[in-house]
Each structure stands twice: as structure tokens, then as C-alpha cells.
């Protein structure tokens, strides 16, 4: 029986990238809000929530790729 290690690195810099994307989105929404006179900006909680959702999707994808790789090695 083979024993395989699953190696997924949790790197907080990925979360920081997703948060930076949401901060840029916030800036764009502020500009649109100013032009249209209607507030479309996100709250801090929403900004963090969207960054967390994107980060979770990223992690799920990384886990899926690692498990698929492990399965190929195990059952090949």
C-alpha cells in the first residue's frame, strides 16, 4: 500500500491579493457613485466577505487539483 502526502500550502498572500482586488473594486464603485450621484460602494464587511469568497474558491480549486493528482498517482 502506497502512502502519499497531500501538500497544500496555505499562503496568506493569496488572500491579500483577493482583498486588493476588492479594494480596487471599491475605488471604481466610488467613482461611479460620484458620477451618478448614487452610493454603490461596499461596506468594509462586504469587501472582506467578497475577498473571503474568492479566496475560498481558490482554495477549493487548489484542493481539487491536489486530490486529482493524488488519485492519478494512487490508481495508476
Buried (B, 14 or more C-beta within 10 A) or exposed (E): EEEEEEEEEEEEEBBEBBBEBBEEBBEEBBEEEEEEEEEEBBEEEEBBEBBBEBBEEBBEEBEEEEEEEBEEEEEE
